[in-house]
Amino acid sequence: MTNRIAELRKARKISQAELADGVDVTRQTIISLESGRYNASLLLAHKIAKYFGLTIEEVFLFEEETT
Amino acid sequence: MKLLKSNAMQDDLIRLGSMLGLSIYLVTKAGAGQWEKNMAVTGLWLVIITALLGFWQIWRDKRMTPEEKREAEREKRDERSRMIQDRAMRNCWSLEDAVLIIATIVFVFRNQPSVYSILYLVLVVRELACVATRWWLERKY
């Protein structure tokens, strides 16, 4: 599963720390999410999507959708 | 006492207390061999160092700013941190299993039934405890 977190964050000029504060996780978690080393739980994915005002599917891309 | 409110701290104190008691007993036990005494002294040093680290952490936590406390609390709640902790514990469990099995085999070949039978019993009890815990969790969730 890939995601557009870094792209969306930079487009809105939000820092990783601000995003981490916004969804109540550590900055390290945001870094790991953006680099693809960690997959968010459903709850965290929902929080991140809600933070950006988008749906989960618009933020997180499942493998079959990218091929 | 406010200090003992944390369950993790209570667990740590029980573990340290047990190790301390065992170490003191082994050092003072009549007829204890030099190897036993050396192991007990090593254990005592580990307990002392762990206790000092614990007190240092309590001292440091008391001096945290509200922002730092909030970050520390968030670190505990963070799902990635919890995932890492769970995986670390599972890996350590596997490592313990391997060490116990190897030790059992070694003592079987050394023909020391008093040791290998205890190690084997520990292995069996651990596996039964794991099965029971999984059964209970499956019912709960």
N, CA and C atoms of all chains as a GROMACS GRO file, in nm:
protein
  624
    1MET      N    1   0.084  -0.120   0.000
    1MET     CA    2   0.000   0.000   0.000
    1MET      C    3   0.088   0.125   0.000
    2THR      N    4   0.062   0.215  -0.095
    2THR     CA    5   0.136   0.342  -0.098
    2THR      C    6   0.043   0.453  -0.053
    3ASN      N    7   0.098   0.571  -0.034
    3ASN     CA    8   0.013   0.682   0.009
    3ASN      C    9   0.064   0.813  -0.048
    4ARG      N   10  -0.024   0.912  -0.038
    4ARG     CA   11   0.009   1.046  -0.091
    4ARG      C   12   0.029   1.146   0.022
    5ILE      N   13   0.064   1.098   0.139
    5ILE     CA   14   0.072   1.186   0.256
    5ILE      C   15   0.173   1.298   0.234
    6ALA      N   16   0.294   1.262   0.188
    6ALA     CA   17   0.397   1.365   0.168
    6ALA      C   18   0.352   1.469   0.066
    7GLU      N   19   0.293   1.418  -0.044
    7GLU     CA   20   0.247   1.509  -0.151
    7GLU      C   21   0.140   1.605  -0.099
    8LEU      N   22   0.043   1.551  -0.026
    8LEU     CA   23  -0.067   1.633   0.025
    8LEU      C   24  -0.017   1.731   0.131
    9ARG      N   25   0.075   1.685   0.212
    9ARG     CA   26   0.128   1.770   0.320
    9ARG      C   27   0.204   1.889   0.261
   10LYS      N   28   0.289   1.861   0.161
   10LYS     CA   29   0.369   1.969   0.102
   10LYS      C   30   0.280   2.067   0.027
   11ALA      N   31   0.175   2.014  -0.037
   11ALA     CA   32   0.084   2.102  -0.113
   11ALA      C   33   0.015   2.200  -0.018
   12ARG      N   34  -0.011   2.155   0.102
   12ARG     CA   35  -0.078   2.242   0.201
   12ARG      C   36   0.022   2.314   0.292
   13LYS      N   37   0.151   2.298   0.263
   13LYS     CA   38   0.258   2.362   0.341
   13LYS      C   39   0.246   2.329   0.491
   14ILE      N   40   0.229   2.202   0.517
   14ILE     CA   41   0.220   2.154   0.657
   14ILE      C   42   0.346   2.074   0.686
   15SER      N   43   0.402   2.097   0.804
   15SER     CA   44   0.523   2.022   0.841
   15SER      C   45   0.483   1.884   0.893
   16GLN      N   46   0.582   1.796   0.900
   16GLN     CA   47   0.555   1.662   0.954
   16GLN      C   48   0.511   1.671   1.101
   17ALA      N   49   0.571   1.764   1.176
   17ALA     CA   50   0.536   1.780   1.317
   17ALA      C   51   0.392   1.826   1.332
   18GLU      N   52   0.351   1.919   1.244
   18GLU     CA   53   0.213   1.969   1.252
   18GLU      C   54   0.114   1.858   1.219
   19LEU      N   55   0.146   1.779   1.117
   19LEU     CA   56   0.058   1.668   1.082
   19LEU      C   57   0.052   1.567   1.196
   20ALA      N   58   0.168   1.539   1.256
   20ALA     CA   59   0.173   1.444   1.368
   20ALA      C   60   0.086   1.494   1.483
   21ASP      N   61   0.095   1.623   1.513
   21ASP     CA   62   0.011   1.682   1.618
   21ASP      C   63  -0.136   1.669   1.582
   22GLY      N   64  -0.164   1.693   1.456
   22GLY     CA   65  -0.303   1.693   1.411
   22GLY      C   66  -0.371   1.558   1.422
   23VAL      N   67  -0.293   1.450   1.402
   23VAL     CA   68  -0.354   1.316   1.408
   23VAL      C   69  -0.308   1.239   1.532
   24ASP      N   70  -0.237   1.308   1.622
   24ASP     CA   71  -0.198   1.251   1.752
   24ASP      C   72  -0.109   1.127   1.739
   25VAL      N   73  -0.007   1.139   1.655
   25VAL     CA   74   0.097   1.035   1.651
   25VAL      C   75   0.232   1.106   1.661
   26THR      N   76   0.338   1.030   1.668
   26THR     CA   77   0.470   1.091   1.675
   26THR      C   78   0.516   1.130   1.534
   27ARG      N   79   0.609   1.222   1.530
   27ARG     CA   80   0.664   1.265   1.401
   27ARG      C   81   0.731   1.147   1.332
   28GLN      N   82   0.792   1.059   1.408
   28GLN     CA   83   0.860   0.942   1.352
   28GLN      C   84   0.761   0.852   1.278
   29THR      N   85   0.639   0.844   1.329
   29THR     CA   86   0.536   0.765   1.260
   29THR      C   87   0.503   0.827   1.125
   30ILE      N   88   0.493   0.958   1.120
   30ILE     CA   89   0.464   1.026   0.993
   30ILE      C   90   0.578   1.000   0.894
   31ILE      N   91   0.701   1.008   0.944
   31ILE     CA   92   0.817   0.983   0.858
   31ILE      C   93   0.811   0.841   0.802
   32SER      N   94   0.781   0.745   0.889
   32SER     CA   95   0.774   0.604   0.844
   32SER      C   96   0.660   0.582   0.747
   33LEU      N   97   0.548   0.650   0.769
   33LEU     CA   98   0.434   0.637   0.676
   33LEU      C   99   0.472   0.691   0.539
   34GLU      N  100   0.534   0.808   0.536
   34GLU     CA  101   0.568   0.871   0.409
   34GLU      C  102   0.672   0.790   0.332
   35SER      N  103   0.762   0.725   0.405
   35SER     CA  104   0.866   0.647   0.336
   35SER      C  105   0.818   0.508   0.300
   36GLY      N  106   0.696   0.474   0.342
   36GLY     CA  107   0.640   0.344   0.309
   36GLY      C  108   0.688   0.229   0.396
   37ARG      N  109   0.761   0.262   0.502
   37ARG     CA  110   0.812   0.155   0.589
   37ARG      C  111   0.709   0.107   0.688
   38TYR      N  112   0.601   0.183   0.703
   38TYR     CA  113   0.497   0.147   0.799
   38TYR      C  114   0.361   0.171   0.735
   39ASN      N  115   0.267   0.076   0.756
   39ASN     CA  116   0.130   0.094   0.706
   39ASN      C  117   0.040   0.135   0.821
   40ALA      N  118  -0.038   0.240   0.798
   40ALA     CA  119  -0.127   0.290   0.902
   40ALA      C  120  -0.240   0.192   0.930
   41SER      N  121  -0.288   0.192   1.054
   41SER     CA  122  -0.408   0.116   1.087
   41SER      C  123  -0.527   0.187   1.023
   42LEU      N  124  -0.642   0.121   1.024
   42LEU     CA  125  -0.762   0.180   0.966
   42LEU      C  126  -0.798   0.310   1.037
   43LEU      N  127  -0.783   0.308   1.170
   43LEU     CA  128  -0.818   0.426   1.250
   43LEU      C  129  -0.725   0.544   1.215
   44LEU      N  130  -0.596   0.518   1.206
   44LEU     CA  131  -0.502   0.625   1.174
   44LEU      C  132  -0.523   0.672   1.031
   45ALA      N  133  -0.550   0.580   0.939
   45ALA     CA  134  -0.575   0.617   0.800
   45ALA      C  135  -0.697   0.710   0.793
   46HIS      N  136  -0.799   0.676   0.873
   46HIS     CA  137  -0.920   0.759   0.875
   46HIS      C  138  -0.889   0.898   0.930
   47LYS      N  139  -0.809   0.903   1.036
   47LYS     CA  140  -0.773   1.033   1.096
   47LYS      C  141  -0.696   1.120   0.996
   48ILE      N  142  -0.602   1.057   0.926
   48ILE     CA  143  -0.520   1.132   0.830
   48ILE      C  144  -0.606   1.183   0.715
   49ALA      N  145  -0.693   1.095   0.664
   49ALA     CA  146  -0.780   1.136   0.554
   49ALA      C  147  -0.871   1.251   0.598
   50LYS      N  148  -0.924   1.240   0.718
   50LYS     CA  149  -1.013   1.345   0.772
   50LYS      C  150  -0.937   1.475   0.790
   51TYR      N  151  -0.810   1.465   0.831
   51TYR     CA  152  -0.727   1.584   0.850
   51TYR      C  153  -0.711   1.660   0.719
   52PHE      N  154  -0.695   1.585   0.610
   52PHE     CA  155  -0.678   1.649   0.478
   52PHE      C  156  -0.812   1.679   0.411
   53GLY      N  157  -0.920   1.636   0.473
   53GLY     CA  158  -1.052   1.659   0.414
   53GLY      C  159  -1.077   1.572   0.292
   54LEU      N  160  -1.017   1.453   0.291
   54LEU     CA  161  -1.032   1.363   0.177
   54LEU      C  162  -1.082   1.227   0.227
   55THR      N  163  -1.109   1.136   0.133
   55THR     CA  164  -1.145   1.000   0.172
   55THR      C  165  -1.017   0.918   0.187
   56ILE      N  166  -1.030   0.803   0.252
   56ILE     CA  167  -0.914   0.715   0.271
   56ILE      C  168  -0.855   0.675   0.136
   57GLU      N  169  -0.944   0.643   0.040
   57GLU     CA  170  -0.898   0.597  -0.091
   57GLU      C  171  -0.823   0.706  -0.167
   58GLU      N  172  -0.849   0.831  -0.133
   58GLU     CA  173  -0.778   0.940  -0.201
   58GLU      C  174  -0.639   0.963  -0.140
   59VAL      N  175  -0.619   0.916  -0.022
   59VAL     CA  176  -0.489   0.933   0.044
   59VAL      C  177  -0.404   0.806   0.035
   60PHE      N  178  -0.467   0.692   0.054
   60PHE     CA  179  -0.394   0.564   0.054
   60PHE      C  180  -0.430   0.484  -0.070
   61LEU      N  181  -0.329   0.436  -0.138
   61LEU     CA  182  -0.349   0.365  -0.265
   61LEU      C  183  -0.311   0.219  -0.246
   62PHE      N  184  -0.406   0.130  -0.273
   62PHE     CA  185  -0.379  -0.012  -0.262
   62PHE      C  186  -0.313  -0.061  -0.389
   63GLU      N  187  -0.236  -0.168  -0.377
   63GLU     CA  188  -0.150  -0.216  -0.485
   63GLU      C  189  -0.225  -0.234  -0.616
   64GLU      N  190  -0.346  -0.297  -0.610
   64GLU     CA  191  -0.414  -0.329  -0.734
   64GLU      C  192  -0.460  -0.203  -0.807
   65GLU      N  193  -0.473  -0.092  -0.730
   65GLU     CA  194  -0.518   0.029  -0.796
   65GLU      C  195  -0.407   0.100  -0.870
   66THR      N  196  -0.281   0.073  -0.830
   66THR     CA  197  -0.169   0.145  -0.894
   66THR      C  198  -0.116   0.072  -1.015
   67THR      N  199  -0.153  -0.056  -1.033
   67THR     CA  200  -0.102  -0.133  -1.150
   67THR      C  201  -0.194  -0.116  -1.271
   68MET      N  202   0.089   0.537   4.719
   68MET     CA  203   0.197   0.625   4.672
   68MET      C  204   0.176   0.655   4.524
   69LYS      N  205   0.193   0.782   4.488
   69LYS     CA  206   0.171   0.822   4.350
   69LYS      C  207   0.268   0.748   4.256
   70LEU      N  208   0.392   0.724   4.306
   70LEU     CA  209   0.493   0.659   4.222
   70LEU      C  210   0.449   0.522   4.175
   71LEU      N  211   0.371   0.451   4.259
   71LEU     CA  212   0.337   0.314   4.227
   71LEU      C  213   0.207   0.303   4.149
   72LYS      N  214   0.154   0.417   4.104
   72LYS     CA  215   0.028   0.411   4.031
   72LYS      C  216   0.045   0.337   3.899
   73SER      N  217   0.161   0.353   3.837
   73SER     CA  218   0.183   0.292   3.707
   73SER      C  219   0.197   0.140   3.722
   74ASN      N  220   0.120   0.064   3.639
   74ASN     CA  221   0.130  -0.082   3.643
   74ASN      C  222   0.268  -0.128   3.598
   75ALA      N  223   0.323  -0.057   3.498
   75ALA     CA  224   0.455  -0.095   3.446
   75ALA      C  225   0.558  -0.083   3.557
   76MET      N  226   0.545   0.024   3.638
   76MET     CA  227   0.641   0.045   3.746
   76MET      C  228   0.625  -0.065   3.852
   77GLN      N  229   0.500  -0.104   3.880
   77GLN     CA  230   0.478  -0.212   3.976
   77GLN      C  231   0.542  -0.341   3.927
   78ASP      N  232   0.522  -0.371   3.799
   78ASP     CA  233   0.583  -0.492   3.741
   78ASP      C  234   0.734  -0.487   3.754
   79ASP      N  235   0.792  -0.371   3.722
   79ASP     CA  236   0.938  -0.356   3.730
   79ASP      C  237   0.986  -0.377   3.873
   80LEU      N  238   0.912  -0.320   3.968
   80LEU     CA  239   0.953  -0.333   4.109
   80LEU      C  240   0.946  -0.479   4.155
   81ILE      N  241   0.841  -0.549   4.111
   81ILE     CA  242   0.828  -0.690   4.149
   81ILE      C  243   0.943  -0.770   4.090
   82ARG      N  244   0.974  -0.742   3.962
   82ARG     CA  245   1.083  -0.816   3.896
   82ARG      C  246   1.216  -0.789   3.964
   83LEU      N  247   1.241  -0.660   3.990
   83LEU     CA  248   1.368  -0.622   4.053
   83LEU      C  249   1.379  -0.682   4.193
   84GLY      N  250   1.267  -0.675   4.266
   84GLY     CA  251   1.266  -0.729   4.402
   84GLY      C  252   1.295  -0.878   4.400
   85SER      N  253   1.235  -0.950   4.304
   85SER     CA  254   1.258  -1.095   4.295
   85SER      C  255   1.404  -1.124   4.265
   86MET      N  256   1.460  -1.049   4.167
   86MET     CA  257   1.602  -1.071   4.132
   86MET      C  258   1.692  -1.039   4.248
   87LEU      N  259   1.658  -0.932   4.319
   87LEU     CA  260   1.740  -0.892   4.434
   87LEU      C  261   1.737  -1.001   4.540
   88GLY      N  262   1.617  -1.050   4.568
   88GLY     CA  263   1.603  -1.155   4.669
   88GLY      C  264   1.679  -1.281   4.631
   89LEU      N  265   1.663  -1.321   4.505
   89LEU     CA  266   1.733  -1.442   4.457
   89LEU      C  267   1.884  -1.424   4.465
   90SER      N  268   1.931  -1.307   4.421
   90SER     CA  269   2.076  -1.283   4.421
   90SER      C  270   2.132  -1.287   4.563
   91ILE      N  271   2.062  -1.221   4.655
   91ILE     CA  272   2.110  -1.219   4.794
   91ILE      C  273   2.110  -1.362   4.850
   92TYR      N  274   2.005  -1.437   4.819
   92TYR     CA  275   1.997  -1.575   4.869
   92TYR      C  276   2.113  -1.657   4.815
   93LEU      N  277   2.140  -1.644   4.683
   93LEU     CA  278   2.246  -1.725   4.623
   93LEU      C  279   2.384  -1.690   4.680
   94VAL      N  280   2.403  -1.560   4.705
   94VAL     CA  281   2.534  -1.518   4.758
   94VAL      C  282   2.554  -1.570   4.900
   95THR      N  283   2.447  -1.570   4.979
   95THR     CA  284   2.460  -1.604   5.122
   95THR      C  285   2.431  -1.751   5.150
   96LYS      N  286   2.384  -1.823   5.048
   96LYS     CA  287   2.347  -1.964   5.070
   96LYS      C  288   2.468  -2.045   5.113
   97ALA      N  289   2.449  -2.125   5.216
   97ALA     CA  290   2.559  -2.210   5.263
   97ALA      C  291   2.590  -2.316   5.158
   98GLY      N  292   2.717  -2.334   5.128
   98GLY     CA  293   2.756  -2.438   5.032
   98GLY      C  294   2.748  -2.392   4.888
   99ALA      N  295   2.720  -2.265   4.866
   99ALA     CA  296   2.713  -2.215   4.728
   99ALA      C  297   2.852  -2.216   4.667
  100GLY      N  298   2.859  -2.264   4.543
  100GLY     CA  299   2.988  -2.269   4.474
  100GLY      C  300   3.030  -2.131   4.426
  101GLN      N  301   3.156  -2.120   4.383
  101GLN     CA  302   3.208  -1.990   4.337
  101GLN      C  303   3.131  -1.941   4.214
  102TRP      N  304   3.096  -2.036   4.125
  102TRP     CA  305   3.023  -1.998   4.003
  102TRP      C  306   2.888  -1.938   4.040
  103GLU      N  307   2.819  -2.002   4.136
  103GLU     CA  308   2.688  -1.950   4.180
  103GLU      C  309   2.702  -1.810   4.238
  104LYS      N  310   2.807  -1.793   4.319
  104LYS     CA  311   2.826  -1.662   4.383
  104LYS      C  312   2.857  -1.555   4.277
  105ASN      N  313   2.939  -1.592   4.178
  105ASN     CA  314   2.970  -1.494   4.073
  105ASN      C  315   2.845  -1.454   3.997
  106MET      N  316   2.761  -1.555   3.966
  106MET     CA  317   2.636  -1.524   3.894
  106MET      C  318   2.547  -1.435   3.980
  107ALA      N  319   2.541  -1.465   4.110
  107ALA     CA  320   2.456  -1.387   4.200
  107ALA      C  321   2.506  -1.243   4.210
  108VAL      N  322   2.636  -1.226   4.218
  108VAL     CA  323   2.692  -1.090   4.226
  108VAL      C  324   2.664  -1.014   4.096
  109THR      N  325   2.678  -1.084   3.982
  109THR     CA  326   2.645  -1.020   3.853
  109THR      C  327   2.499  -0.977   3.851
  110GLY      N  328   2.412  -1.066   3.900
  110GLY     CA  329   2.270  -1.033   3.908
  110GLY      C  330   2.245  -0.913   3.997
  111LEU      N  331   2.315  -0.908   4.111
  111LEU     CA  332   2.299  -0.795   4.203
  111LEU      C  333   2.338  -0.663   4.136
  112TRP      N  334   2.448  -0.666   4.062
  112TRP     CA  335   2.493  -0.545   3.992
  112TRP      C  336   2.389  -0.501   3.890
  113LEU      N  337   2.330  -0.600   3.820
  113LEU     CA  338   2.228  -0.567   3.720
  113LEU      C  339   2.108  -0.501   3.787
  114VAL      N  340   2.069  -0.555   3.902
  114VAL     CA  341   1.955  -0.498   3.976
  114VAL      C  342   1.986  -0.355   4.017
  115ILE      N  343   2.108  -0.334   4.069
  115ILE     CA  344   2.146  -0.199   4.114
  115ILE      C  345   2.145  -0.102   3.997
  116ILE      N  346   2.204  -0.144   3.885
  116ILE     CA  347   2.210  -0.055   3.768
  116ILE      C  348   2.069  -0.026   3.717
  117THR      N  349   1.984  -0.131   3.712
  117THR     CA  350   1.846  -0.111   3.664
  117THR      C  351   1.770  -0.016   3.757
  118ALA      N  352   1.790  -0.034   3.888
  118ALA     CA  353   1.722   0.053   3.984
  118ALA      C  354   1.769   0.198   3.967
  119LEU      N  355   1.900   0.216   3.949
  119LEU     CA  356   1.953   0.353   3.931
  119LEU      C  357   1.897   0.417   3.804
  120LEU      N  358   1.888   0.336   3.697
  120LEU     CA  359   1.831   0.388   3.573
  120LEU      C  360   1.684   0.427   3.593
  121GLY      N  361   1.615   0.344   3.671
  121GLY     CA  362   1.475   0.373   3.699
  121GLY      C  363   1.459   0.504   3.776
  122PHE      N  364   1.541   0.522   3.877
  122PHE     CA  365   1.534   0.646   3.956
  122PHE      C  366   1.572   0.767   3.871
  123TRP      N  367   1.671   0.747   3.784
  123TRP     CA  368   1.711   0.858   3.696
  123TRP      C  369   1.597   0.896   3.604
  124GLN      N  370   1.521   0.795   3.554
  124GLN     CA  371   1.408   0.822   3.466
  124GLN      C  372   1.296   0.896   3.542
  125ILE      N  373   1.272   0.855   3.666
  125ILE     CA  374   1.170   0.923   3.746
  125ILE      C  375   1.211   1.068   3.768
  126TRP      N  376   1.340   1.090   3.800
  126TRP     CA  377   1.391   1.227   3.822
  126TRP      C  378   1.377   1.309   3.695
  127ARG      N  379   1.409   1.248   3.580
  127ARG     CA  380   1.400   1.319   3.452
  127ARG      C  381   1.254   1.350   3.419
  128ASP      N  382   1.164   1.255   3.444
  128ASP     CA  383   1.023   1.276   3.412
  128ASP      C  384   0.965   1.392   3.494
  129LYS      N  385   1.009   1.404   3.618
  129LYS     CA  386   0.958   1.513   3.703
  129LYS      C  387   1.000   1.650   3.651
  130ARG      N  388   1.110   1.655   3.576
  130ARG     CA  389   1.162   1.782   3.527
  130ARG      C  390   1.119   1.813   3.384
  131MET      N  391   1.030   1.730   3.330
  131MET     CA  392   0.985   1.753   3.192
  131MET      C  393   0.893   1.873   3.187
  132THR      N  394   0.899   1.947   3.078
  132THR     CA  395   0.803   2.055   3.057
  132THR      C  396   0.670   1.990   3.016
  133PRO      N  397   0.558   2.063   3.028
  133PRO     CA  398   0.429   2.006   2.987
  133PRO      C  399   0.432   1.958   2.842
  134GLU      N  400   0.505   2.031   2.757
  134GLU     CA  401   0.516   1.991   2.616
  134GLU      C  402   0.588   1.856   2.604
  135GLU      N  403   0.696   1.842   2.677
  135GLU     CA  404   0.773   1.717   2.673
  135GLU      C  405   0.692   1.601   2.730
  136LYS      N  406   0.613   1.629   2.836
  136LYS     CA  407   0.528   1.524   2.895
  136LYS      C  408   0.424   1.479   2.794
  137ARG      N  409   0.368   1.579   2.723
  137ARG     CA  410   0.266   1.544   2.622
  137ARG      C  411   0.327   1.458   2.513
  138GLU      N  412   0.449   1.491   2.471
  138GLU     CA  413   0.518   1.413   2.368
  138GLU      C  414   0.548   1.271   2.419
  139ALA      N  415   0.589   1.261   2.544
  139ALA     CA  416   0.620   1.130   2.602
  139ALA      C  417   0.494   1.044   2.610
  140GLU      N  418   0.382   1.108   2.649
  140GLU     CA  419   0.255   1.034   2.655
  140GLU      C  420   0.213   0.989   2.516
  141ARG      N  421   0.235   1.077   2.418
  141ARG     CA  422   0.198   1.043   2.281
  141ARG      C  423   0.284   0.927   2.230
  142GLU      N  424   0.411   0.927   2.268
  142GLU     CA  425   0.502   0.819   2.229
  142GLU      C  426   0.448   0.684   2.281
  143LYS      N  427   0.391   0.686   2.403
  143LYS     CA  428   0.339   0.561   2.460
  143LYS      C  429   0.214   0.516   2.385
  144ARG      N  430   0.132   0.613   2.342
  144ARG     CA  431   0.004   0.580   2.275
  144ARG      C  432   0.024   0.548   2.128
  145ASP      N  433   0.131   0.596   2.071
  145ASP     CA  434   0.153   0.587   1.927
  145ASP      C  435   0.147   0.442   1.879
  146GLU      N  436   0.070   0.416   1.772
  146GLU     CA  437   0.049   0.278   1.727
  146GLU      C  438   0.177   0.216   1.672
  147ARG      N  439   0.261   0.294   1.608
  147ARG     CA  440   0.387   0.239   1.555
  147ARG      C  441   0.477   0.197   1.672
  148SER      N  442   0.483   0.278   1.777
  148SER     CA  443   0.564   0.242   1.894
  148SER      C  444   0.513   0.113   1.956
  149ARG      N  445   0.378   0.101   1.964
  149ARG     CA  446   0.321  -0.020   2.024
  149ARG      C  447   0.350  -0.142   1.937
  150MET      N  448   0.344  -0.123   1.806
  150MET     CA  449   0.372  -0.233   1.714
  150MET      C  450   0.516  -0.279   1.730
  151ILE      N  451   0.607  -0.184   1.741
  151ILE     CA  452   0.749  -0.217   1.758
  151ILE      C  453   0.771  -0.293   1.889
  152GLN      N  454   0.703  -0.246   1.994
  152GLN     CA  455   0.718  -0.312   2.124
  152GLN      C  456   0.664  -0.456   2.117
  153ASP      N  457   0.548  -0.473   2.054
  153ASP     CA  458   0.490  -0.608   2.043
  153ASP      C  459   0.582  -0.700   1.965
  154ARG      N  460   0.636  -0.652   1.855
  154ARG     CA  461   0.726  -0.736   1.774
  154ARG      C  462   0.854  -0.769   1.850
  155ALA      N  463   0.905  -0.670   1.923
  155ALA     CA  464   1.027  -0.694   2.001
  155ALA      C  465   1.002  -0.803   2.105
  156MET      N  466   0.884  -0.796   2.170
  156MET     CA  467   0.852  -0.896   2.272
  156MET      C  468   0.836  -1.035   2.208
  157ARG      N  469   0.774  -1.039   2.090
  157ARG     CA  470   0.758  -1.169   2.023
  157ARG      C  471   0.892  -1.227   1.984
  158ASN      N  472   0.981  -1.143   1.933
  158ASN     CA  473   1.115  -1.190   1.894
  158ASN      C  474   1.193  -1.239   2.015
  159CYS      N  475   1.180  -1.165   2.126
  159CYS     CA  476   1.250  -1.207   2.248
  159CYS      C  477   1.194  -1.339   2.298
  160TRP      N  478   1.062  -1.357   2.288
  160TRP     CA  479   1.000  -1.484   2.328
  160TRP      C  480   1.059  -1.598   2.246
  161SER      N  481   1.069  -1.577   2.114
  161SER     CA  482   1.125  -1.680   2.026
  161SER      C  483   1.270  -1.710   2.063
  162LEU      N  484   1.344  -1.604   2.093
  162LEU     CA  485   1.484  -1.623   2.131
  162LEU      C  486   1.495  -1.702   2.262
  163GLU      N  487   1.407  -1.670   2.357
  163GLU     CA  488   1.406  -1.744   2.484
  163GLU      C  489   1.376  -1.891   2.459
  164ASP      N  490   1.278  -1.918   2.372
  164ASP     CA  491   1.245  -2.056   2.339
  164ASP      C  492   1.368  -2.129   2.285
  165ALA      N  493   1.438  -2.062   2.193
  165ALA     CA  494   1.556  -2.125   2.132
  165ALA      C  495   1.662  -2.152   2.238
  166VAL      N  496   1.685  -2.055   2.325
  166VAL     CA  497   1.787  -2.071   2.430
  166VAL      C  498   1.749  -2.186   2.524
  167LEU      N  499   1.622  -2.192   2.562
  167LEU     CA  500   1.576  -2.298   2.653
  167LEU      C  501   1.591  -2.435   2.588
  168ILE      N  502   1.553  -2.445   2.460
  168ILE     CA  503   1.564  -2.574   2.391
  168ILE      C  504   1.709  -2.618   2.380
  169ILE      N  505   1.797  -2.524   2.341
  169ILE     CA  506   1.940  -2.557   2.329
  169ILE      C  507   1.996  -2.598   2.465
  170ALA      N  508   1.959  -2.522   2.569
  170ALA     CA  509   2.009  -2.554   2.703
  170ALA      C  510   1.960  -2.692   2.747
  171THR      N  511   1.832  -2.722   2.717
  171THR     CA  512   1.780  -2.855   2.752
  171THR      C  513   1.861  -2.965   2.685
  172ILE      N  514   1.886  -2.946   2.555
  172ILE     CA  515   1.963  -3.047   2.480
  172ILE      C  516   2.103  -3.063   2.539
  173VAL      N  517   2.166  -2.948   2.570
  173VAL     CA  518   2.302  -2.953   2.626
  173VAL      C  519   2.304  -3.034   2.755
  174PHE      N  520   2.206  -3.007   2.842
  174PHE     CA  521   2.205  -3.076   2.971
  174PHE      C  522   2.161  -3.222   2.959
  175VAL      N  523   2.086  -3.254   2.854
  175VAL     CA  524   2.055  -3.395   2.827
  175VAL      C  525   2.184  -3.468   2.793
  176PHE      N  526   2.265  -3.408   2.704
  176PHE     CA  527   2.392  -3.471   2.666
  176PHE      C  528   2.491  -3.475   2.781
  177ARG      N  529   2.479  -3.377   2.872
  177ARG     CA  530   2.568  -3.378   2.988
  177ARG      C  531   2.513  -3.470   3.098
  178ASN      N  532   2.397  -3.530   3.070
  178ASN     CA  533   2.336  -3.626   3.163
  178ASN      C  534   2.311  -3.564   3.300
  179GLN      N  535   2.242  -3.448   3.300
  179GLN     CA  536   2.206  -3.382   3.425
  179GLN      C  537   2.054  -3.368   3.432
  180PRO      N  538   1.986  -3.476   3.471
  180PRO     CA  539   1.840  -3.474   3.469
  180PRO      C  540   1.779  -3.367   3.560
  181SER      N  541   1.848  -3.333   3.669
  181SER     CA  542   1.792  -3.231   3.760
  181SER      C  543   1.778  -3.097   3.689
  182VAL      N  544   1.864  -3.071   3.593
  182VAL     CA  545   1.860  -2.942   3.521
  182VAL      C  546   1.768  -2.952   3.399
  183TYR      N  547   1.788  -3.055   3.316
  183TYR     CA  548   1.711  -3.056   3.191
  183TYR      C  549   1.562  -3.081   3.215
  184SER      N  550   1.530  -3.152   3.322
  184SER     CA  551   1.387  -3.174   3.347
  184SER      C  552   1.320  -3.043   3.387
  185ILE      N  553   1.389  -2.958   3.462
  185ILE     CA  554   1.332  -2.827   3.498
  185ILE      C  555   1.319  -2.739   3.374
  186LEU      N  556   1.423  -2.738   3.291
  186LEU     CA  557   1.418  -2.658   3.168
  186LEU      C  558   1.303  -2.704   3.079
  187TYR      N  559   1.289  -2.834   3.070
  187TYR     CA  560   1.181  -2.889   2.988
  187TYR      C  561   1.045  -2.850   3.044
  188LEU      N  562   1.033  -2.855   3.176
  188LEU     CA  563   0.906  -2.816   3.241
  188LEU      C  564   0.876  -2.668   3.212
  189VAL      N  565   0.978  -2.585   3.218
  189VAL     CA  566   0.960  -2.442   3.189
  189VAL      C  567   0.909  -2.425   3.045
  190LEU      N  568   0.969  -2.498   2.952
  190LEU     CA  569   0.926  -2.491   2.811
  190LEU      C  570   0.780  -2.531   2.796
  191VAL      N  571   0.744  -2.640   2.859
  191VAL     CA  572   0.606  -2.689   2.848
  191VAL      C  573   0.508  -2.589   2.909
  192VAL      N  574   0.542  -2.536   3.026
  192VAL     CA  575   0.452  -2.441   3.094
  192VAL      C  576   0.437  -2.314   3.009
  193ARG      N  577   0.546  -2.267   2.949
  193ARG     CA  578   0.540  -2.149   2.862
  193ARG      C  579   0.446  -2.171   2.745
  194GLU      N  580   0.458  -2.288   2.682
  194GLU     CA  581   0.374  -2.315   2.566
  194GLU      C  582   0.228  -2.327   2.606
  195LEU      N  583   0.202  -2.393   2.719
  195LEU     CA  584   0.064  -2.405   2.767
  195LEU      C  585   0.007  -2.268   2.802
  196ALA      N  586   0.088  -2.184   2.864
  196ALA     CA  587   0.045  -2.048   2.899
  196ALA      C  588   0.013  -1.970   2.772
  197CYS      N  589   0.094  -1.988   2.669
  197CYS     CA  590   0.072  -1.918   2.541
  197CYS      C  591  -0.060  -1.964   2.479
  198VAL      N  592  -0.083  -2.095   2.479
  198VAL     CA  593  -0.208  -2.150   2.422
  198VAL      C  594  -0.328  -2.098   2.500
  199ALA      N  595  -0.318  -2.100   2.633
  199ALA     CA  596  -0.428  -2.053   2.718
  199ALA      C  597  -0.456  -1.904   2.695
  200THR      N  598  -0.351  -1.826   2.682
  200THR     CA  599  -0.367  -1.682   2.660
  200THR      C  600  -0.434  -1.656   2.525
  201ARG      N  601  -0.390  -1.729   2.424
  201ARG     CA  602  -0.450  -1.711   2.291
  201ARG      C  603  -0.597  -1.748   2.293
  202TRP      N  604  -0.630  -1.858   2.362
  202TRP     CA  605  -0.769  -1.903   2.372
  202TRP      C  606  -0.852  -1.795   2.439
  203TRP      N  607  -0.800  -1.737   2.546
  203TRP     CA  608  -0.874  -1.635   2.621
  203TRP      C  609  -0.893  -1.509   2.536
  204LEU      N  610  -0.788  -1.471   2.465
  204LEU     CA  611  -0.797  -1.351   2.381
  204LEU      C  612  -0.893  -1.372   2.265
  205GLU      N  613  -0.897  -1.494   2.211
  205GLU     CA  614  -0.990  -1.522   2.102
  205GLU      C  615  -1.134  -1.513   2.150
  206ARG      N  616  -1.157  -1.553   2.273
  206ARG     CA  617  -1.291  -1.540   2.329
  206ARG      C  618  -1.325  -1.393   2.354
  207LYS      N  619  -1.223  -1.320   2.400
  207LYS     CA  620  -1.247  -1.180   2.436
  207LYS      C  621  -1.275  -1.096   2.311
  208TYR      N  622  -1.204  -1.126   2.202
  208TYR     CA  623  -1.217  -1.042   2.082
  208TYR      C  624  -1.291  -1.117   1.972
   0.00000   0.00000   0.00000
